[in-house]
Amino acid sequence: MAGSSHGHTPAAWTGVIIAFIGFCVAGAFMVKAEPLGFWAGMVVVALGGVVGLIMRSMGLGQPKAVEHPANAAARAALGADA
């Protein structure tokens, strides 16, 4: 895991932190037997995922891997793109 940059982006950290806060809120309200607060926490959990995706689309996530031209040409020659 140390050799990859999986999850080491502002988008990933922000999404996970927001989701963690939502998880804590939902857990606290579950213990208090307050369904409305629980579902509000679950909405915050989902919001963390949405924020992470938006940040990724803004360029704050991990860049997409670019295929080496030689590999692309070899795949095209084998007909794997069809």
Summary of the structure (lengths in Angstrom):
residues: 82
radius of gyration: 19.7
end to end distance: 33.8
largest distance: 62.8
contacts: 206
relative contact order: 0.17
helix: 71%
strand: 0%
